[in-house]
Amino acid sequence: MNLSVPSIKPDILSLLPSVDTVIFDVDGVLLDTSQSIRKMNLEVIPAYLRMLGCTASDNLVASDEIERFKWAGGFNDDWDLSCALILLFLFKSVRYGTKDADAVHPMSPTVEEFTKEIFRRGGWLHAAEAILFEQATPAEEHLIRDAYDQTLIHRLCQEIYAGDLSPRIHGYEPIYFPGPGKVLQDRPILDVSLLPQNKTLALLTGRTRSEAEIAVEMIGIGSYLRFPEFAMTRTDGNAKPDPDGLRRLLALTGARVALYIGDAVDDLRTVLRFRQLPEAESVVTLSAQVLTGTTGVEAAQLFAEADIIAPDVNAILRLL
């Protein structure tokens, strides 16, 4: 596959002129978040473990290990992804009797073993939790649950990302991570001059509504998009790859031929699962996957069922 130009399924070409609604994911599609959200994932794990008295180096976890959770499915929510990884370290810390996170990291279950089993069980945080608690003895489970505080993990994720913008984005002053947040490292990918003038534009994102609002401002698409009316966010209950957010968004926009542009496997799965719903009979929903997200070109083979695979969102907009 030539990844420098879009790859399009032949039977899709005739449908492109009929596309009336273009739906965008945000992270990795409209914004480069490799230095923001991905950095948050990497930093929150040792930060939380240190709060428990563990020793953990800054480079405890690698980016490709984060990606394994994305491939396992159900981890479009980066807060839940962080919970799953922290839980894995807590399990191994208790199992092997040490608070040295770097020492237990290569021990079984490894990230690769863990994420393969998560994938086998259908993805999501609840599968990750079930895998580890099924293996734990009652005494181990008690110790792990005492140390596993999802609310605090989510708070740390929020503060690392938002920093001093926490009051606007999350409604509170930062306690643990005041100062400039990783959000300031978000960088626009979209060329707004390529946005089609005669099509409805919408967002389907795992961001909260306030996070999505910040993104809309950074990208400069406020005048092109009816936000938040035509947006499904975490605040609205969007949880990809559950297709319900896409279903509601298509109903809101009145789409007849829609194109959803994503960067992760869960974006593609969202479209594929929507196509199994009764509502799919009244709307044609196409999937386009870009390679600018954290997944990158390594995931091209995982996008085989997508209608379009393109180097970035701008290449897809040029097709339209």
CORURKA-V459441 format. One record per backbone hydrogen bond with DSSP energy under -1.0 kcal/mol. CO is the residue of the C=O (numbers start at 1). NH is the residue of the N-H. Records with the same first field share a line. If there is no record, write none. Layout:
BEGIN
CO = NH + NH
END
This chain:
BEGIN
2 = 5
7 = 309
9 = 12
12 = 15 + 16
15 = 18
16 = 19
20 = 200
21 = 259
22 = 202
23 = 261
24 = 204
26 = 29 + 30 + 31
30 = 189 + 190
31 = 28
32 = 187
33 = 36 + 38
36 = 40
37 = 41
38 = 42
39 = 43
40 = 44
43 = 47
44 = 48
45 = 49
46 = 50
47 = 51
49 = 54
50 = 53
55 = 101
57 = 60
62 = 66
63 = 67
64 = 68
66 = 70
67 = 71
68 = 72
69 = 73
73 = 124
77 = 81
78 = 82
79 = 83
80 = 84
81 = 85
82 = 86
83 = 87
84 = 88
85 = 89
86 = 90
87 = 91
88 = 92
89 = 93
90 = 94
91 = 95
92 = 96
93 = 98
99 = 55 + 101
100 = 104
101 = 105
104 = 107
110 = 114
111 = 115
112 = 116
113 = 117
114 = 118
115 = 119
116 = 120
117 = 121
118 = 123
119 = 122
124 = 128
125 = 129
126 = 130
127 = 131
128 = 132
129 = 133
130 = 134
132 = 136
137 = 141
138 = 142
139 = 143
140 = 144
141 = 145
142 = 146
143 = 147
144 = 148
149 = 153
150 = 154
151 = 155
152 = 156
153 = 157
154 = 158
155 = 159
156 = 160
157 = 161
158 = 162
159 = 163
160 = 182
161 = 183
162 = 165
163 = 166
165 = 169
166 = 170 + 171
179 = 164
181 = 184
182 = 185
183 = 186
187 = 32
191 = 194
192 = 195
200 = 22
202 = 24
203 = 232
207 = 234
208 = 212
209 = 213
210 = 214
211 = 215
212 = 216
213 = 217
214 = 218
215 = 219
216 = 220 + 221
221 = 224 + 225
225 = 227
226 = 230
228 = 231
230 = 203
232 = 205
233 = 238
234 = 237
239 = 242
243 = 247
244 = 248
245 = 249
246 = 250
247 = 251
248 = 252
249 = 253
250 = 254 + 255
256 = 284
257 = 20 + 21
258 = 286
259 = 23
260 = 288
261 = 25
262 = 290
264 = 268
265 = 269
266 = 270
267 = 271
268 = 272
269 = 273
270 = 274
271 = 275
273 = 276
274 = 277
277 = 280
278 = 281
279 = 282
284 = 258
286 = 260
287 = 307 + 308
288 = 262
289 = 310
296 = 299
297 = 300
299 = 302
300 = 303
301 = 304
303 = 306
307 = 9
308 = 289
309 = 7
310 = 291
312 = 316
313 = 317
314 = 318
316 = 320
END
